[in-house]
Amino acid sequence: MFKRFCHIFLLMVLVASCDKTIGGSTGIGSTALAAVTISTDKATYKPNDNVTFTLDKSVPTTAHVRYKYLGDVLSDATVSGTTWTWQAPATDYRGYFAEVYNVKGTEETILGTVAVDVSTEWTKFPRYGFLSLFPQMTDADIKSVIDNLNRHHINGLQFYDWQYKHHQPLAGTVASPTPVYKDISNRDISFATVSKYITAAHNSNMKAMFYNLVYGAWKDAATDGVKDEWYAYTDNTHTTKDKISLPQPPFLSDIYVLDPSNVSWQNYLINENKKVYGALPFDGYHIDQVGNRGTRYKFDGTSLDLSQTFKPFIQAVKTDLPAKYNVMNAVNQYGQEGIASSPVDFVYSEVWEGNESYASLARIIKDDYSWSGNTKNSVLAAYMNYDLANNAGFFNTPGVIMTDAIIFAFGGSHLELGEHMLGKEYFPNNNLKMKDDLKRALVSYYDFLVGYENLLRDGGTFNNFSLTSADYKLKLNNWPPAQGQVSVVAKEIGNRQVMHLLNYINANTLDWRDNSGSQTAPSVVENARFSFTTTKTVKKMWYATPDKDNGASKAITFTQSGNQINFNLPFLQYWDMIVVEY
């Protein structure tokens, strides 16, 4: 995270017709507000596990709950009380929706929904969150943070800047860890808080990943056994060690850069990692870098291409500790081809300048998937409202939601949720708060990501699909997006054709970061008429949106005349997913 270290000090200081109508909207509001809030006891489950559901208030005695897989109802039962259990199906790696509803006369009302992820390994569908504040904390405060992340189905946590020295992450010894120590920015870190957070995460079936650089050492590293021969140098005479300069104070040291391909350095850090695992039950290692350092040299004077050193480092770490998970940050895709093809468990990209557009996010996700041999899903660290986060304020709901819609529609996940929401690469920065409409929207969006993960993140092939609007006022285009239009992203998965509609009718920018928080909400489209042609017989059509009824799937009425399919789409705000089953 190069910019993290360039700006970290500043950040610490700043710490239409009768058939269709198009109307204005300020963002997701009542359309996503459920009558009840439903939560589950875990972030993810194994096949045949018991899932415990809890309502925040009572529902009518006539209310039912139905369990769905991709629009198909698996079972239906009456709701009795505010807590009940459901046995998850035996099939692994599937997402489900539980919909609580009530029928009055002929009218059905969705009272609330929640998704359920049944996956033995969290890395199949990674939903990554973070923790960045480790003072002495009460158990209640720790539980509150984890409970909120659990409601968003976060299944892995990056423990950011939890460590002591980069070259010596554990303070003290395995037998006697230091109770309170200083991190590099001179913050107090409580060992007990780190330990309690790991326990709380495990209790919710979340994995805990410890953060550290791939090549960091403090100025006193020689006294801890780090050798000059292991470093990266700015010259070919090993006169000047490469370093990330930090102001002292408040920082305790600059960070010196080592050669990740150096076997002695690999063995040294692996041994230090074993001390971490001996003292704390972390599940894996979140490996960081700071991006392209320019021309660098090894101790012997030969050139050093850091982008090519990451894969051998990861291979060495995995070989020595095969039971532990590993993931590595590719800063603006630096070294990503090698990283993605190495034994990382999913692909992680931190997105910076040069990749500001919505189209860039989609391209990165698709590239990462391809470079991993079409086997690993992506998490993007993409920091929203970046300039706005220099000062206290609020995230801009439309900007965040439009970015999440793209990342999720293309099969990725967004690193954004922890004790607060991320606006900067220095994770403790919490200048920006979430408004209530954004809080509600994110719950619905993460339910959507989980409930339909088998359409969003489980293979398939993106394809060109010709969808036509019957109303000349509604302009469609195939991806990439265009302002004033609705963009279509199509994907074929088995006997299903999926069409994502992403709405940019009112967009004032196609840059995802929405730096100043000025992105506008898209106009709501109702009862839009569409058509497409196919040589196949359509068995069923349905749609779902995280912007209405909390993601509950709804049947679409259609007509087929020869190869022509006509249908009406009841509602579109930010993002709809239309599914055609043949």
N, C-alpha and C positions, 0 to 999 in steps of 0.2 A: 504494500500500500504506500507507494511513493508519496502521494500527496498527503497521506496521513502524517508523515514525518516532516513534510515541508510546512504544514499548517497547524500542527498539533498544539504549538504554544499559543497561537492566536485563538484556537478553538477553546483551549482551557481558559483563556482570559474572557472570551465572549460567552465561557460556559453558560287541411289541406283539402279534402273532399268529404262527402258524406261517408265514404268508405274508410277514409284515412284522415287522421288529424295529426299535425305536427305542432307541438306546443312548447313553450319555454319551461325551463326547470332550473332550480338552483342546485340540484344534486339529489342523491339518494335520500329519501326521507320516509314518508309514510308508506311508500310502496315496499320498503324493506323492513318495516317495523312490525314484528310479530306480536300477537296478543300475549304470548308466553315466551319465556326464554328456556330452552332445553339444554342441558349439559350432560356430558358423559363422564364417567369416572376415570377414563384413561384417554391418552392421545392416540393410541393405536392398540390393536388386539391381535391375538393369534386365532387361527381357526378354532371354532367350537368354544371359545371363551364366552363367559357371561358378561354382557354389557349392562351396566347400571345407568339408567336414565333418571334425571331429576328435573322437575319443573320448578320454576321460581314462584308459581302461584297455582291455585286450583283451576281446573277447567270444568265445563259442564259435565254432568253425569252421562250425557249422551255422546261425549267425545270418544273418538277412536284414534288408534295409532296404526299406521301401515308401514311396512318395511319394503323398500324398493331397491332393485338393482337395475340401473339404466332404464328407468321408466316402467319396468315390469314390477307388479306387486307380488311380493313373495308370500306375505301373510298379513292378516289384519286382526286387531283385537281391541276390545274396549280399554279405555284408560281408567285405572282404579287408583286413586290417590295421586300423590305427587312424585312417587318413586316406584320404579318397576325394573325388571330385568328382561333381557332378551338374549337367547343363545345365538352367537354369531354362526353363520353357515360354515361348513367344513372347507369350502374352497379358499385357497390362499390368494393373496394379492388382489383383493377386490374392495371397491368402495361402495357403500350403501347409504341410503337416505331413510331416516325415520321421519314421517310426517304425521303430526298430530292435527286432526281436523274435526270439524263438527258439521253436521248436516241439519239444516232447518228448512223444512218443506222440501223444495227442490234445489235449494241453494247450499253449496258447500263452501265452507270458510276454512282456510288454512290458518291454524292457530299458532303453529311454530314448527320448525324443522331442525334437525341436527344430522350431521353426517357421521359415518362410522368407517374407519379404515381397518380392514382385516389383512394384516401383512406381517409375516414372520420376521422379515428384515426391513428395518426402517429405511435403508438406503435405496430400496426399490422406488419409493415415492418420497424422497427427502423433502421435509418442510422444516427449514432451518431457522432457529431463533438465536438470541444471544443474551448473555449476561455480562455486565460491565462494571458493576458497583458492588464491592465486597467489604464494606465496613462491618462492624459488629451489628448484627440484625436479630430481631426477634423471630421466633419460629412462625408467628402469625404473619409477619411481613414477607417472609420467604414463601410461605404457602400462598399468599395473595398473588405474588408475581407468577408462581408456577401455575396456579389455578387459571389465571387469565390466559397464559400461553397454552394450557391444556384445552381451553375452550376454542382456541384457534387451531387445535390439532397439531401444534408444533411437536415434532417427534425427535428433534435433535437440537442441542444447545451448544453454541460456541462460547466458551468461557474466555472472554476477551481481557487481556492485560491482567490476568489473575496472578501471574508468575512473579518470582523474585528476579534474578538476573536472567537474561536471555540464554546465556551459556550455562546457567545453573538455576533452572526454573524452580526447584524445590528449595525453600529456605529451611535450614536446619538439616536434620537427618531423617531417614525413614522411621527410626525408632523414636525420635524426638523432634518433630517438626516445630519450627518457630511459630508461636501463637499469633503474633502480629508482626508484619514486616513491611518494608517499603517497596513499591514497584518503581519503575524507572522514572515516573513522573512525580515521585515523592508522596504518593498516596499511601495511606495505611490500608493494608490488606489483611483481613482476618481469616486465618486458616479454618477456623470453625465455621465461618459463613460459607466458604467454598465447599467444605465438606457437607454441610447441611443442604446446600443447594443441589449437590450431586444426589444425595439421598432423596430429596423431594422430587427431583426430576425422574429418578428411577421408579419412585412410587406411582408416577403417572405414565410409565412406559416410555419415557423420553431418554435418549442417550446423551451423555455428557462428553464433550470434546474439549480438550485443553488447547489453548492458543499458544503458539510460539513461532518465531521466525525460523526459516530454514537455515539461516546463516548469521545469527546475531551474537555479538560478544561485547561485554563492557570493557572499560579501559583497564580494569584490574584483572582481566582474564588470565594473564600469564601466571598470576599467583594461584589460580585454580587449575592450572595444567594445560591451558590452551597454548599451542605452539605457533611461532611466527610462520612456520612452513605451511600452515593450514589456511592462511588468509588470502583474500583477494587484494591486489595492489593496483594503484593507478599508473604505475610505471613498470618497465620490464627489468628493473634492477632491485626490486623489492625494497625500495626506499620508503614509499608512502603507502600505508594501508588505506584501503577504501573505507570510508566511514560515512554514516548519516549524522550530520552535525546537529546537535540539540543545545538550546540555551541552558547554561548551568549557573545559577539555579533557574527554574525549579528542578530541572532534570538532573539526575545523579550521574549521568555519563552520556557521551556520544555512543552510537551503536556502530561497532566495527563489523565489516562484512567478510565472511569466510567463503571458501570454495566448497559448495555442497557436494562436489564430486570427489573431494579428497577423502579417502577411505579412513584415515585417522580421525578426521573431524566427524565423519559419520559415526564411527564407533564411539567417540567421546560423547556425542549428543544422545546416541541410543542408550548409553549407560546412564546418562542423566535422566532420560525419559523413564528408564526402569525404576529409578528412585521415585519419580512422580507417581508411577503406577503402584509402587510399593506402599506409598503413604496415602494415596487417594484413589478411589475406585473409578477413575476416568475410563471411558470406553474407547477413546481414541485421540488422535493428534490432528488438530487443525493447523496445517503448515502454511505460513505466510511468507511473502516476499515483498519487495518494494518496487518492482517493475524494472524497466531497462536502465542499467547503470552506465551504458556506454562502453567504451573500450576498456577492458580490464585484463589483468595478467595474473598468472600463478607465481608462486615464489621462485620457480626456476626460470621465469622470464617468458614462458610460452603464453600465447594469448588465451584468454578465458571467456568463453561464450556462456554466460550464466544461464541463458535459456535452455541450454543443452545439459545442464547439471542437475536439473530438478528430478528427471526421471530416474537416474541412478540412485539419487538420494532416497526417493520414495521406495524404490525396489529394495534397498538395503534395510530401511526401516521395517518394511513389510516382512522381509525374510526373517529378521531377528524376532519380530513380535507379530506373528501371523494372525493371532486372535484379535488384535486391535484394529479399529477402523482408522483410515487415513483419508484426508481430503486436503487439497492444496489450492490456494488462491492464485488464479492467473490474473495479474493486474493488467486490465485492458487487453487481455488475451496473450500477454507476454508468456511465451513458453507453453501455451495451452495444448498444442498438438502432442508434445511429449507427455505432459501431465495427464491428459485425458486417456492416453494409451497405456499409462502406468497403472500399478495396482492401487489407485484411489477408488473409493467406494461410490462416489458420485462426483460430478464436475461442478466447479465453483468459479465464477467469473466476477471480478470487481470492475464495474463499467465506468470509463472516464472519457475525456475529450476525444473527439474523433468518432465516437459512437453515441452521439447525443440523440439521434432520431429514434422514433418508434420502430422503424424498419430495422435499425441496428440491433435492438433487443431481440427481435425475431431471428435475425441472421446469426447472432451469437449462440442462441439456444440450438439452432439447427446445426451450426458448425460443431459445437461441443458434442452433440449427439453423434454426429458422423465421425468425429475424431476418436470417439470411444468405441467405435465399431458398432454403433447403434445399440449400445447396451446400458448406457448410464444417463440418468436424468440430471438436469441442471438446477443449480441455485445461483441467482444473480444478486450480488451486492450492488444495489443501485440506489443512490442516496437522493431522496426527494427534496424538492424546494431548497436546494443547496444554499443559495445566497440568502434566502429568507431565514435560514437557520443560524445566521450570524447574530441574530438578536432574538429576544423573547417574542413569541407569537404563536400562531396556529398553522398547522399543515392545511394546504388547500385541498379539500376533499376531491374535486373533479380531477386534479392532476394525479393524485395518488391512485384513484380508482381506474383511470384510463391506463396508467402504467401497469397496474396489477392485471387488468383485463388482457393486455397483450401478452405479458409474461405467462399467465396461466393458460391462455388459449393456445399458445405455442408449446406448452408442455413443461414450462419451467416453474420454479418457485422463487419467492422474493425474500431475501434476508432483510427484514424491516422491523420485526417485533422482538422486544425484550422487556426490560423494566419500563421502557418508553419506546417510542418509534424513532427510527433512525433518520436523521437529516444530514449527518456528517460522517466522515470516515473515522473520526475519533469517537468511538461508540459512547463514552460517557456524556457527550454533548446532548442535553435534553432541552434546548431552548424552545423547541416547537412542541406544542401539545396537540392532541387530537380532539376535534369537536365531536359532539355526540353523534352527528350523522355519519362521520367517518368511522367511529367505533362500531356503530351498528352495521355499516356496510362491510367492514372487514370481517366480522363474524360470518356474514352471509357469503362473502367471497371465499373464505377459507373452507366453509362447508361445501361450497360448490367445487373447489379444487379437490376435495377428498371424495365427495359423493360421486363425482364423475371422472375420477382418476383413470379409469380404464378406457375412457375416450380421449382424455387429455394427455396422458403420460404413459400409455401402455402400448407403444408401437403404432402401426398404421403408416400411411403414406400420404403426404400432402399432395394435392392434385388441383388442377385447374377445373373449376366447375362453373358453368354458365347459369347464373341465377339472374332472372330478369324481373324488374319492378314494373307492375302494371300502371303505375302512376308516374307521369313524367316529372313530377316535382321531387320525387325521391331518387337520387342518383346513387347508383351502385358502382363499385369498382373492385376488381380483384386486387389483393395485396400487392404492393405496399399502399398505404393509406393516402388519401387526398383530402384536404380541407373542404368542408361543405358536402362530403359524401359519406356513405356507409361502405366500409371495406369488407369484402368477403374473403374469409380464410377457409379453405376446404380441405378435408382430410377423409380418406377412405380407410375404414377399419373393418375387416371381414365383410359381412353383408350389410354394413351400415355406411352411409354417406353422411358425414358431419359437415355442417356449414356454420362457421362462427361469423356473426355479424357484429362489427365493431364500428361504433357510431361517432363520426367526426363532423357532424353537421354544423355544430357551433364552435368547433375547435379553433382557437386563435394561434395555436402552434402545434407542430408535430414533433417537438422536442420533448422527450419523456421526463426530463428532470423537473421541468416547470420551475426554473430557478427562483423566479420572483413570486411564485404562487398566483399567477394570473390566468391559468387555464380555466376555461369556462365549461360548464356542464352541457352535455349534448341535449338537443331537443328530444322530447319524448315523441315517438312514432306509435300510433295506434291503428290497428286494423289495416295494416298495409297488405296489398295484394301482390303476390309473387307467382312466378311460373318457372318451370325448367323442363327440359326434355330428357328422357331416358328410354333405353330399349328394354329395361327391366320392369317387372311388375312390382309396384310399391305395395307392401303389406301394411305398413304403419308409418305414421309421422308423429313426432312429438317435439316439444321444445322446452327449454328451461333457461332461466336467467337468474343471476344472483341479485338482480335489481327489483324483483317482485316476488312476493310469497316465499321469500327466503330460499329460492332455488328449487322449489317443488316443480317436478315435471308435469307438463300439461299436454294432452292429446291435441293434435292439429287435424282439423277436418280438411280433406283434400278431395279433388276429383281427378281421375285419370281418363283421358280420352286418347287412345292410341299411345303415342310417345309423350304426350303433353300432360304435365302435372300442374294444376292450379291450386293455390291455397292462400288463406289469409293468416297473417301473423298478428296475434292480438296486441302485442306490446313489445317495444324496443326502447331502451334508454341508453345504457353504456354498451352492454354486451348481451347478445342472445346466442344460444347454441341450438341449432335446428338439427334434428336427427331423422334421416330417412332410412327405414329398414326395408330391405328387399326380400 
